């Protein structure tokens, strides 16, 4: 059907007006893909219907999440969706108890606050950063980085200092701090490489890698030299690969060509994260082909397959 076809519009309108989350989710995806202007106004009312008796009408919050994502992607602010959605809790029965399935919804709504530049965005995201659910806290940390507001870094620093039971949350905080102030925050994030808490040190390493700040290269190489071999293979080399910096890449390629077999294989696997880059893939093949150990050459072929 062509975009705007009356028959298609009727089908999508009926779906978005239903009280079934999975149908609303399907309709929201069509509205997003086709940019059906005539149906934008149906999304907020659909959200309201799915909040009522949410467990029955919208298990897993699939419909509400789809509506929030659609409005966010199309840059359309709706108080009835985002203001309500950021506080929704939907407890559903699961084996052994109950589970809040609305954490992702709260995260999507928090992101909308950040991107919309709302005056109260920091207040909302601060509350979300203390959410009981890891998914929501992680989304809040990422949203603060996306906000583009330098003052958000102070809130993120506080959260890192206080700590979190989930390393992913700390990693998101550190990544957002670097996104907001890549140069001035480098020392703060790098300081956690010395942390006795292994999880926080690993989170800092990955955040530095994802920052693609060139000055992080020597810091990560030095960290790799002093941590345990398993940490170096699992985290350190990946962080270096994520930098996409020539010095970091050359360091990993040198290991791939002549390092101890276990180190060579770990460096190859880290670099192969970007095997879709034909130039890098060829450099990995060339480096590993020079290694004396057949297991290394075999690992390279497998990683690049």
VOPAGU-2260 file (C-alpha; in pm, 1 decimal, decimal comma):
REM VOPAGU-2260
SITE   aa  ch    i         X         Y         Z
SITE  UNK   A    0       0,0       0,0       0,0
SITE  UNK   A    1     117,8     351,6     -70,7
SITE  UNK   A    2     175,2     596,4     211,0
SITE  UNK   A    3    -150,8     766,8     295,3
SITE  UNK   A    4    -369,4     504,1     124,0
SITE  UNK   A    5    -718,5     528,7     284,8
SITE  UNK   A    6    -739,8     154,1     343,7
SITE  UNK   A    7    -402,2     146,3     512,8
SITE  UNK   A    8    -485,2     449,4     727,7
SITE  UNK   A    9    -803,6     280,8     844,8
SITE  UNK   A   10    -617,5     -35,8     945,4
SITE  UNK   A   11    -346,3     153,9    1132,2
SITE  UNK   A   12    -598,8     385,7    1296,4
SITE  UNK   A   13    -802,0      88,8    1419,3
SITE  UNK   A   14    -486,3     -69,2    1560,9
SITE  UNK   A   15    -366,0     242,0    1741,1
SITE  UNK   A   16    -713,4     296,4    1885,5
SITE  UNK   A   17    -728,1     -54,6    2027,1
SITE  UNK   A   18    -672,8    -142,1    2390,8
SITE  UNK   A   19    -414,5    -407,1    2309,7
SITE  UNK   A   20     -49,9    -312,5    2355,3
SITE  UNK   A   21      87,9    -534,2    2082,0
SITE  UNK   A   22    -147,0    -379,2    1823,7
SITE  UNK   A   23     -62,9     -27,1    1934,6
SITE  UNK   A   24     307,6    -113,5    1911,6
SITE  UNK   A   25     264,7    -238,0    1555,3
SITE  UNK   A   26      71,8      73,6    1458,1
SITE  UNK   A   27     333,1     301,6    1617,1
SITE  UNK   A   28     605,2     138,3    1408,8
SITE  UNK   A   29     406,6     200,6    1090,0
SITE  UNK   A   30     350,8     562,5    1188,4
SITE  UNK   A   31     723,6     602,1    1246,6
SITE  UNK   A   32     825,3     436,8     921,0
SITE  UNK   A   33     564,5     604,0     702,3
SITE  UNK   A   34     549,3     940,3     883,4
SITE  UNK   A   35     170,4     935,7     875,3
SITE  UNK   A   36      85,1    1290,0     986,6
SITE  UNK   A   37    -285,7    1211,4    1013,0
SITE  UNK   A   38    -223,0     961,4    1294,5
SITE  UNK   A   39      21,0    1144,2    1520,8
SITE  UNK   A   40    -265,4    1273,9    1730,2
SITE  UNK   A   41    -374,9     916,8    1806,6
SITE  UNK   A   42     -57,2     824,6    1993,9
SITE  UNK   A   43    -102,4    1011,4    2322,7
SITE  UNK   A   44    -462,2     886,3    2372,9
SITE  UNK   A   45    -341,3     532,6    2296,6
SITE  UNK   A   46     -75,6     571,7    2563,5
SITE  UNK   A   47    -338,4     677,2    2815,5
SITE  UNK   A   48    -556,2     374,9    2739,2
SITE  UNK   A   49    -262,1     138,7    2787,0
SITE  UNK   A   50    -170,9     289,7    3124,3
SITE  UNK   A   51    -518,6     201,7    3247,4
SITE  UNK   A   52    -516,0    -167,7    3343,3
SITE  UNK   A   53    -163,9    -182,9    3202,2
SITE  UNK   A   54     -83,1    -538,5    3306,6
SITE  UNK   A   55    -390,7    -668,5    3129,5
SITE  UNK   A   56    -381,0    -447,1    2819,7
SITE  UNK   A   57      -8,9    -399,7    2770,6
SITE  UNK   A   58     204,5    -672,9    2930,4
SITE  UNK   A   59     572,3    -589,6    2909,0
SITE  UNK   A   60     480,4    -226,7    2828,5
SITE  UNK   A   61     545,2    -295,3    2460,2
SITE  UNK   A   62     275,2     -61,3    2337,3
SITE  UNK   A   63     362,3     224,0    2571,4
SITE  UNK   A   64     732,8     193,2    2490,4
SITE  UNK   A   65     659,3     195,9    2115,7
SITE  UNK   A   66     444,1     508,7    2147,8
SITE  UNK   A   67     710,7     690,1    2350,1
SITE  UNK   A   68     984,9     587,7    2105,9
SITE  UNK   A   69     779,1     701,1    1806,8
SITE  UNK   A   70     709,5    1044,9    1950,3
SITE  UNK   A   71    1070,3    1081,4    2059,7
SITE  UNK   A   72    1210,6     979,0    1721,6
SITE  UNK   A   73     975,6    1219,5    1545,9
SITE  UNK   A   74    1068,3    1497,6    1790,2
SITE  UNK   A   75     711,1    1550,8    1909,1
SITE  UNK   A   76     672,4    1634,4    2275,6
SITE  UNK   A   77     357,2    1512,6    2453,3
SITE  UNK   A   78     310,2    1579,9    2824,5
SITE  UNK   A   79      56,1    1298,9    2843,5
SITE  UNK   A   80     323,3    1054,7    2729,5
SITE  UNK   A   81     660,4    1171,7    2859,7
SITE  UNK   A   82     558,9    1341,2    3185,0
SITE  UNK   A   83     337,1    1048,2    3278,2
SITE  UNK   A   84     566,3     782,7    3133,5
SITE  UNK   A   85     875,7     876,7    3329,5
SITE  UNK   A   86     697,4     780,7    3652,4
SITE  UNK   A   87     508,1     469,3    3535,8
SITE  UNK   A   88     564,3     152,0    3737,8
SITE  UNK   A   89     404,4    -167,4    3608,7
SITE  UNK   A   90     444,3    -463,0    3840,4
SITE  UNK   A   91     370,9    -790,8    3665,4
SITE  UNK   A   92     362,9   -1143,7    3808,6
SITE  UNK   A   93     667,5   -1354,9    3728,2
SITE  UNK   A   94     797,0   -1683,8    3860,4
SITE  UNK   A   95     878,7   -1629,9    4226,2
SITE  UNK   A   96     730,9   -1281,7    4263,4
SITE  UNK   A   97     666,7    -965,3    4065,8
SITE  UNK   A   98     870,6    -758,6    3821,4
SITE  UNK   A   99     851,4    -394,3    3716,4
SITE  UNK   A  100     835,4    -402,5    3334,4
SITE  UNK   A  101     820,6     -24,4    3287,2
SITE  UNK   A  102    1191,4      49,3    3346,1
SITE  UNK   A  103    1266,3      78,9    2975,0
SITE  UNK   A  104     967,6     309,9    2931,8
SITE  UNK   A  105    1094,0     540,4    3204,7
SITE  UNK   A  106    1433,0     541,9    3035,3
SITE  UNK   A  107    1288,9     635,7    2695,5
SITE  UNK   A  108    1090,2     917,8    2852,1
SITE  UNK   A  109    1398,3    1040,1    3037,2
SITE  UNK   A  110    1587,4    1052,3    2709,2
SITE  UNK   A  111    1305,4    1259,7    2559,8
SITE  UNK   A  112    1343,7    1510,0    2846,0
SITE  UNK   A  113    1714,4    1542,2    2770,0
SITE  UNK   A  114    1674,7    1581,4    2395,2
SITE  UNK   A  115    1384,6    1825,1    2428,0
SITE  UNK   A  116    1598,6    2056,6    2641,1
SITE  UNK   A  117    1333,6    2074,7    2910,6
SITE  UNK   A  118    1409,5    2312,5    3196,4
SITE  UNK   A  119    1333,6    2037,9    3446,4
SITE  UNK   A  120    1536,0    1770,9    3264,4
SITE  UNK   A  121    1811,6    1751,3    3526,5
SITE  UNK   A  122    1559,1    1714,7    3807,7
SITE  UNK   A  123    1379,8    1433,0    3625,7
SITE  UNK   A  124    1701,2    1254,7    3530,4
SITE  UNK   A  125    1840,4    1289,4    3882,5
SITE  UNK   A  126    1538,2    1099,5    4012,6
SITE  UNK   A  127    1575,9     843,9    3735,3
SITE  UNK   A  128    1942,9     799,6    3824,5
SITE  UNK   A  129    1821,4     666,4    4160,1
SITE  UNK   A  130    1559,0     436,5    4004,6
SITE  UNK   A  131    1541,7      86,1    4154,7
SITE  UNK   A  132    1584,0     -69,0    3808,9
SITE  UNK   A  133    1925,1     -89,4    3639,6
SITE  UNK   A  134    1779,7     -27,5    3292,4
SITE  UNK   A  135    1629,3     303,7    3401,6
SITE  UNK   A  136    1944,1     417,6    3584,7
SITE  UNK   A  137    2161,3     334,3    3285,0
SITE  UNK   A  138    1925,9     522,4    3053,7
SITE  UNK   A  139    1935,0     822,6    3285,9
SITE  UNK   A  140    2314,7     827,9    3281,2
SITE  UNK   A  141    2319,8     807,4    2902,6
SITE  UNK   A  142    2052,9    1075,8    2874,3
SITE  UNK   A  143    2253,2    1316,4    3088,4
SITE  UNK   A  144    2541,5    1273,6    2845,9
SITE  UNK   A  145    2309,6    1334,1    2551,8
SITE  UNK   A  146    2169,2    1648,9    2710,8
SITE  UNK   A  147    2470,9    1853,1    2604,9
SITE  UNK   A  148    2458,5    2037,9    2936,2
SITE  UNK   A  149    2800,7    2071,8    3101,6
SITE  UNK   A  150    2636,7    2112,2    3442,9
SITE  UNK   A  151    2502,3    1757,0    3411,2
SITE  UNK   A  152    2858,0    1630,3    3461,6
SITE  UNK   A  153    2847,3    1726,5    3830,0
SITE  UNK   A  154    2547,3    1499,9    3887,9
SITE  UNK   A  155    2719,6    1215,2    3704,7
SITE  UNK   A  156    3040,8    1260,4    3903,2
SITE  UNK   A  157    2843,7    1243,6    4225,5
SITE  UNK   A  158    2677,0     922,8    4114,9
SITE  UNK   A  159    3013,3     765,2    4031,8
SITE  UNK   A  160    3155,8     865,5    4369,7
SITE  UNK   A  161    2853,3     725,5    4553,2
SITE  UNK   A  162    2869,4     408,6    4344,8
SITE  UNK   A  163    2616,5     163,3    4206,7
SITE  UNK   A  164    2565,6    -209,1    4240,7
SITE  UNK   A  165    2563,9    -242,6    3860,7
SITE  UNK   A  166    2890,9    -178,4    3670,5
SITE  UNK   A  167    2688,5     -90,1    3358,4
SITE  UNK   A  168    2546,1     214,6    3535,8
SITE  UNK   A  169    2889,7     338,1    3640,2
SITE  UNK   A  170    3016,5     276,8    3288,3
SITE  UNK   A  171    2731,5     482,2    3142,5
SITE  UNK   A  172    2804,0     763,5    3388,2
SITE  UNK   A  173    3173,1     770,0    3300,8
SITE  UNK   A  174    3096,3     757,7    2929,5
SITE  UNK   A  175    2857,4    1051,1    2960,7
SITE  UNK   A  176    3106,5    1252,7    3164,0
SITE  UNK   A  177    3358,7    1208,3    2882,9
SITE  UNK   A  178    3095,4    1296,5    2622,8
SITE  UNK   A  179    3018,4    1622,6    2801,1
SITE  UNK   A  180    3382,0    1722,2    2862,8
SITE  UNK   A  181    3620,6    1489,6    2674,0
SITE  UNK   A  182    3937,5    1679,3    2760,8
SITE  UNK   A  183    3880,2    1810,1    3110,7
SITE  UNK   A  184    3719,6    1485,7    3232,9
SITE  UNK   A  185    3996,1    1257,7    3109,1
SITE  UNK   A  186    4191,8    1270,0    3435,4
SITE  UNK   A  187    3880,5    1207,9    3644,4
SITE  UNK   A  188    3783,2     896,3    3449,1
SITE  UNK   A  189    4140,6     769,5    3415,7
SITE  UNK   A  190    4176,8     791,9    3792,6
SITE  UNK   A  191    3940,3     496,6    3827,7
SITE  UNK   A  192    4184,6     275,5    3639,7
SITE  UNK   A  193    4371,9     265,5    3971,7
SITE  UNK   A  194    4057,8     172,8    4163,4
SITE  UNK   A  195    4067,4    -133,1    4388,1
SITE  UNK   A  196    3716,8    -209,0    4265,4
SITE  UNK   A  197    3785,0    -414,7    3955,0
SITE  UNK   A  198    3440,4    -353,9    3808,4
SITE  UNK   A  199    3478,6      22,2    3828,6
SITE  UNK   A  200    3827,9      10,4    3678,9
SITE  UNK   A  201    3700,3    -199,2    3389,5
SITE  UNK   A  202    3408,4      39,1    3338,2
SITE  UNK   A  203    3653,9     328,8    3325,1
SITE  UNK   A  204    3869,0     149,2    3068,6
SITE  UNK   A  205    3573,3      84,0    2839,3
SITE  UNK   A  206    3446,7     439,2    2880,6
SITE  UNK   A  207    3787,6     573,0    2780,6
SITE  UNK   A  208    3789,5     345,0    2478,4
SITE  UNK   A  209    3443,3     449,1    2367,8
SITE  UNK   A  210    3535,4     817,4    2408,9
SITE  UNK   A  211    3783,0     793,9    2118,1
SITE  UNK   A  212    3995,0    1057,5    2288,4
SITE  UNK   A  213    4347,4    1016,9    2151,5
SITE  UNK   A  214    4508,1    1106,8    2483,9
SITE  UNK   A  215    4349,8     796,9    2638,3
SITE  UNK   A  216    4572,4     563,9    2434,3
SITE  UNK   A  217    4887,6     573,2    2651,9
SITE  UNK   A  218    4673,5     547,8    2965,3
SITE  UNK   A  219    4504,2     232,2    2841,5
SITE  UNK   A  220    4826,1      74,6    2715,0
SITE  UNK   A  221    4986,1     131,9    3055,6
SITE  UNK   A  222    4677,4     -13,2    3227,6
SITE  UNK   A  223    4690,7    -322,5    3006,0
SITE  UNK   A  224    5054,1    -375,0    3102,5
SITE  UNK   A  225    4976,8    -392,5    3473,8
SITE  UNK   A  226    4644,1    -575,6    3499,9
SITE  UNK   A  227    4589,8    -950,3    3506,1
SITE  UNK   A  228    4610,4   -1131,9    3174,5
SITE  UNK   A  229    4240,9   -1224,3    3177,1
SITE  UNK   A  230    4136,0    -862,8    3237,4
SITE  UNK   A  231    4372,3    -743,3    2968,4
SITE  UNK   A  232    4231,1    -993,5    2717,9
SITE  UNK   A  233    3866,2    -937,7    2808,3
SITE  UNK   A  234    3858,5    -560,9    2864,2
SITE  UNK   A  235    4190,4    -388,6    2801,0
SITE  UNK   A  236    4239,5    -486,8    2438,7
SITE  UNK   A  237    3874,8    -418,0    2357,5
SITE  UNK   A  238    3907,4     -68,8    2506,1
SITE  UNK   A  239    4212,3      -5,4    2286,6
SITE  UNK   A  240    4026,3    -129,7    1980,2
SITE  UNK   A  241    3727,3      91,8    2056,8
SITE  UNK   A  242    3949,0     400,4    2049,9
SITE  UNK   A  243    3999,3     361,8    1672,9
SITE  UNK   A  244    4325,8     547,0    1726,8
SITE  UNK   A  245    4621,7     458,4    1505,1
SITE  UNK   A  246    4866,9     419,8    1794,2
SITE  UNK   A  247    4626,3     188,7    1978,9
SITE  UNK   A  248    4555,4     -10,0    1663,4
SITE  UNK   A  249    4925,0     -44,2    1584,1
SITE  UNK   A  250    4988,4    -170,2    1937,4
SITE  UNK   A  251    4726,2    -443,3    1895,2
SITE  UNK   A  252    4848,0    -536,7    1547,5
SITE  UNK   A  253    5203,0    -574,2    1680,1
SITE  UNK   A  254    5072,0    -820,9    1938,6
SITE  UNK   A  255    4874,9   -1000,9    1668,0
SITE  UNK   A  256    5191,2   -1050,7    1466,9
SITE  UNK   A  257    5448,2   -1140,7    1729,1
SITE  UNK   A  258    5300,2   -1144,4    2078,6
SITE  UNK   A  259    5256,1   -1451,9    2296,3
SITE  UNK   A  260    4981,3   -1668,2    2142,5
SITE  UNK   A  261    4717,1   -1591,6    2405,5
SITE  UNK   A  262    4787,8   -1217,7    2382,3
SITE  UNK   A  263    4790,0   -1229,0    2003,1
SITE  UNK   A  264    4455,5   -1406,4    1987,8
SITE  UNK   A  265    4298,5   -1165,8    2237,5
SITE  UNK   A  266    4420,3    -863,2    2041,9
SITE  UNK   A  267    4290,2   -1010,0    1715,1
SITE  UNK   A  268    3947,5   -1072,1    1863,7
SITE  UNK   A  269    3935,8    -716,5    1996,5
SITE  UNK   A  270    4031,6    -566,3    1661,6
SITE  UNK   A  271    3782,2    -791,8    1482,9
SITE  UNK   A  272    3506,1    -589,8    1651,4
SITE  UNK   A  273    3551,1    -364,0    1349,9
SITE  UNK   A  274    3607,6    -631,9    1087,7
SITE  UNK   A  275    3348,4    -464,3     866,4
SITE  UNK   A  276    3620,2    -207,5     792,5
SITE  UNK   A  277    3795,1    -374,7     495,0
SITE  UNK   A  278    4122,7    -189,9     548,2
SITE  UNK   A  279    4144,5    -293,6     912,5
SITE  UNK   A  280    4044,7    -652,1     828,9
SITE  UNK   A  281    4329,7    -672,0     577,9
SITE  UNK   A  282    4576,4    -534,0     832,2
SITE  UNK   A  283    4465,6    -801,4    1080,0
SITE  UNK   A  284    4515,1   -1074,5     818,1
SITE  UNK   A  285    4859,5    -945,2     728,2
SITE  UNK   A  286    4973,0    -914,7    1089,2
SITE  UNK   A  287    4841,1   -1253,9    1200,9
SITE  UNK   A  288    4981,1   -1429,9     894,4
SITE  UNK   A  289    5329,2   -1343,1    1017,7
SITE  UNK   A  290    5276,6   -1513,1    1354,4
SITE  UNK   A  291    5471,0   -1834,7    1405,3
SITE  UNK   A  292    5190,5   -2007,3    1592,9
SITE  UNK   A  293    4930,6   -2174,5    1372,8
SITE  UNK   A  294    4665,5   -2135,1    1643,3
SITE  UNK   A  295    4696,6   -1758,6    1611,2
SITE  UNK   A  296    4652,9   -1770,3    1234,9
SITE  UNK   A  297    4352,7   -1998,1    1275,2
SITE  UNK   A  298    4201,0   -1764,6    1535,6
SITE  UNK   A  299    4239,1   -1470,9    1298,6
SITE  UNK   A  300    4065,6   -1658,6    1018,0
SITE  UNK   A  301    3782,2   -1749,2    1253,8
SITE  UNK   A  302    3750,1   -1396,1    1392,1
SITE  UNK   A  303    3733,9   -1244,3    1044,4
SITE  UNK   A  304    3498,5   -1504,9     898,0
